[in-house]
Amino acid sequence: MRFRPRNVRSRLTLWYLLVLASLLALYAGVASLFLFLSLREDFDQNLLQDVETVQGMLTKEPNGGVSLHSSHPDAAEPRIGHFIEVWSPQGSLLYRSAVLQDQKLGGPPGPDEGLHDPSPSTMRLPNGTRVRLASSVYHVEDQRVVLRVAYSEEGLWRELGEFGEVLLLGFPIAVLLAGFGGYALARKALAPIDSMATQAKRISAERLGDRLSIENPEDELGKLGTVFNDMLGRLQAAFDQLRRFTADASHELRTPLTAIRSVGEVALQDQRSPAEYRDVIGSMLEEVDRLTRLAESLLALSRADAGHVQLQREDISLRQLAREATSLVEVLAEEKRQRIDIEGDADVLVSVDRLILRQAIVNLLDNAIKYSPPGGRILARVKCGGDKQIFLEVIDQGPGIPSEHQPYVFDRFFRVDKARTREWGGAGLGLSITRWAVEVHGGDITLESEEGHGSTFRISLPLAKGSSTSPSKGGSQ
Ligand code: ADP
């Protein structure tokens, strides 16, 4: 099973310790190596100097042997742990330090021994002592001898061992202290996350207005907090919109339901003639109609919000689409003796979902009919807007929309004059559905209006690929 601490603090500390311990171990290794090499260099230099000193002290004995002779009484054996052997090239031992006793610095010399630079080498005496040995060839009077001088390396290894012990002893202490320090640092650095988590836990749907407190918005945690707060802001706006939508929708549903109920109750109070009952049923059906339209609009909007609408795009002439929309609202216009004209280029194509965009245009025409006085003229005009865009304008001669209300006309359930527009059946959803339908096709919708001078709603849509704009051919229905 893999060991994996649960919190980031411990994981950070562990990683920190691992890296620190590896670095310390590497440092200790390199430092020991350097210490060893420099100690041994001193050691070798002393050894080579002593080889020369010992050479000067060699004296030939009358019996053919060799002895050490010095003017200084202490210099007979220059150092403790200093071993000397003198051999004849033929392999007979001429001198051996007393301290060596029966230990040997190797056997009889080979033919090349001591001929080259006397670079020291390491060897072990039969009793296990590690020594550093240098050989050189020398002439004592007329006799050629091989001189071997060696030092015990035990002191050097002892020093190195002591150094290693100090390091080993210090290592766990250093790692332990660093561990505590690292943990405390990680704790301090991550403390804002803990406090953010505690604050975030307290934020619920009812407290979406709360925000995380941010100490420093410039650092990484501050940025995270800011992003989180921004997200809360968006969530809050969406929640508020949803709440408003639900409240408005219930209100809109309640009004026709209350109307149906009161009409029914009044009708039941007295005996009435069949004609009166027909009237009652007629007005009830009107309200049911309103309810049905409202339910359809709500359904369309909730589908749009959920993103469940799949566009069935086809290349279609915008003017043709305007004509189809007009034919759907013609009866309403005729009732008010209004005329709907269509103008513009019939060849310019847009790639849209026929039913969805047609409904958008129907909503605009329906409004134009509803809010314009009887006998007015309504114009649906297709206009080219460069190589990539095409406009459809729905222009009426109605009362216009006051400028203070214009920014809100596309909002859900917005009506300029709530009491009057309800009479005409509007719930304030038509324009928001139109805006969604246009935007889902990559276009946009704008309004130009002046109180008392009519309104112009302008839909702008991208041209279908391959469709080009040509000079407009005018025409009216
Ligand atoms: P409704 O279903 O009430 O017509 P809309 O979303 O279609 O809802 O329109 C919102 C409001 O904008 C309407 O209630 C009306 O007050 C105003 N409005 C829309 N179109 C026009 C227009 N052509 N002329 C005047 N007022 C309009």
Boltz pocket constraint, residues with backbone or C-beta under 6 A from the ligand:
constraints:
  - pocket:
      binder: B
      contacts: [[A, 363], [A, 364], [A, 367], [A, 368], [A, 371], [A, 372], [A, 396], [A, 398], [A, 399], [A, 400], [A, 401], [A, 409], [A, 410], [A, 411], [A, 414], [A, 415], [A, 416], [A, 417], [A, 421], [A, 425], [A, 426], [A, 427], [A, 428], [A, 429], [A, 430], [A, 431], [A, 432], [A, 455]]
      max_distance: 6.0
